[in-house]
Amino acid sequence: MHNQASQRTSVPAFEFCALATLAQNSKAYTSAPAARRYVYASIEMMRIILITLILLLSSCSVVAERQDWSFVQSAGGIIVGGLDKNPNWLVLRGDVSGLKEFTVKPTQINSALALKSVKALVVKGAINLYITTTVISKSNSTTAIQGVDISGVDAGHYIVQYLNKDGSLVKLGEVTIQR
């Protein structure tokens, strides 16, 4: 015959240590059931905080997104303006907000997006561009596409293209770089 005391002793080691600590440090938690409820509530609260932190951190890492040509078109397009007075800067005009028309009428408004970067890759006589957007914030608040750094590009005649994520290209124009 088992008595009730032997049935209550099957407590996991970590829980037993927590219960013992609580019993020593606080007169309010000297009864095992109350201490057990307190420990379980504390563990649940820690789980909720941990899950919330993981979700917040993971959402920050996927905020920046490389955009395809369909996005650029839906936001009003992009114009290649040629070279600036600075020979290391290729002038571009566009806006990721979808509030301004450049080459086509915008079909989508992106009020929560900002321009994160414009990148240029040089491949066999072509300058391939792409843009990355992110959620608008204090550090990323501009929506205007104004240009791209081409300081590593040699003098010559280049086709300027938009590079999609799948590797396909859309011709935007041509530019001659003189150094």
PETAJO-V145428 format. One record per residue. N is the residue number from 1. RES is the residue in one small letter. D_FIRST is the distance of its C-alpha to the first C-alpha in Angstrom with 1 decimal. Layout:
n: (N N)
res: (RES RES)
d_first: (D_FIRST D_FIRST)
This chain:
n: (1 2 3 4 5 6 7 8 9 10 11 12 13 14 15 16 17 18 19 20 21 22 23 24 25 26 27 28 29 30 31 32 33 34 35 36 37 38 39 40 41 42 43 44 45 46 47 48 49 50 51 52 53 54 55 56 57 58 59 60 61 62 63 64 65 66 67 68 69 70 71 72 73 74 75 76 77 78 79 80 81 82 83 84 85 86 87 88 89 90 91 92 93 94 95 96 97 98 99 100 101 102 103 104 105 106 107 108 109 110 111 112 113 114 115 116 117 118 119 120 121 122 123 124 125 126 127 128 129 130 131 132 133 134 135 136 137 138 139 140 141 142 143 144 145 146 147 148 149 150 151 152 153 154 155 156 157 158 159 160 161 162 163 164 165 166 167 168 169 170 171 172 173 174 175 176 177 178 179)
res: (m h n q a s q r t s v p a f e f c a l a t l a q n s k a y t s a p a a r r y v y a s i e m m r i i l i t l i l l l s s c s v v a e r q d w s f v q s a g g i i v g g l d k n p n w l v l r g d v s g l k e f t v k p t q i n s a l a l k s v k a l v v k g a i n l y i t t t v i s k s n s t t a i q g v d i s g v d a g h y i v q y l n k d g s l v k l g e v t i q r)
d_first: (0.0 3.8 6.6 9.9 11.7 10.2 11.1 14.6 15.5 16.6 20.2 23.2 25.4 28.4 26.5 24.8 28.4 29.8 27.2 27.8 31.5 31.4 29.4 31.9 35.0 34.4 33.0 32.8 30.1 27.7 24.8 23.0 23.3 27.0 27.7 26.0 28.3 31.3 30.7 30.4 33.5 35.3 34.5 35.7 38.9 39.6 39.2 41.7 44.1 44.0 44.6 47.4 49.0 48.8 50.4 53.2 54.0 54.0 56.3 58.7 59.0 60.0 62.4 65.5 66.7 69.7 71.7 73.5 77.0 75.8 74.3 77.5 79.5 77.2 77.8 81.6 82.4 83.8 87.4 88.6 91.2 92.6 92.9 92.9 95.3 92.5 92.8 89.1 88.0 88.1 88.4 86.1 85.7 82.7 79.8 76.1 75.8 77.7 80.0 83.2 85.1 86.5 87.1 85.3 84.2 80.5 78.0 74.9 74.3 71.9 71.6 68.5 69.9 72.0 73.9 72.0 74.6 77.4 77.5 80.5 80.3 83.6 83.8 87.1 89.5 86.9 85.0 81.7 80.1 76.8 75.1 71.6 70.3 67.5 66.2 68.7 67.9 69.8 70.3 71.1 73.2 76.3 76.6 80.2 80.9 83.9 84.3 82.9 83.6 85.7 86.6 85.7 87.8 91.2 94.5 95.2 94.8 91.3 89.8 87.1 84.1 80.7 77.9 75.0 71.5 72.1 75.2 77.7 80.7 82.8 86.3 87.1 90.5 92.4 93.3 95.6 94.5 97.3 96.6)
